[in-house]
Amino acid sequence: MVSRKVVVSNPTGLHLRPAGLFCKTAVEFRCSVKFRTNKGESNAKSVLSVLGACVKCGDELEIICDGEDEKQALETMVALVESGLGE
């Protein structure tokens, strides 16, 4: 298991479009991809779980990957958040 903290920088947080991109990217990996906020843990492969986390700009996410391609998944997910999730 590997994890890293990252701050959401896009102004709208994880609303529908960035949440969809976040989930689409997470689903590409075989390992489990989750994230933790101060509100709890969510499944990054479920758009409903991501939207339910109500992540806003400035919130810190701890992205947690566990499985055979965990390192690549973590690097990709962190880079996606740091890039602004397509916004």
Secondary structure, DSSP 8 states (H G I E B T S, - for coil): -EEEEEE--STT-S-HHHHHHHHHHHHTSSSEEEEEETTEEEETT-HHHHHHT---TT-EEEEEEESTTHHHHHHHHHHHHHTTTT-
